Amino acid sequence: MRKVILSLAVIGGVVFLQSCGETKMDPAAVQAKVDSLAATKIEEATAKATQDCEARMTTELKSMTDSLVHAAQMAQAAQ
């Protein structure tokens, strides 16, 4: 019984939202909006990836460089 009532409520909500009188958008306007949203998301993802890469380079690269320099200094001291 709950499922029937819930189904009727959902269907009623969908019918109500469909009858709100919204005008249809032009396909070109829809595509422009999608392109705009996609461009924004791509820019955000690129900025985040660049920030993560730079942070990783500063932490991991620094420790790798330090260990290589230390190994080279130890090799020179052994000679």
Buried (B, 14 or more C-beta within 10 A) or exposed (E): EEEEEEEEEEEEEEEEEEEEEEEEEEEEEEEEEEEEEEEEEEEEEEEEEEEEEEEEEEEEEEEEEEEEEEEEEEEEEEE
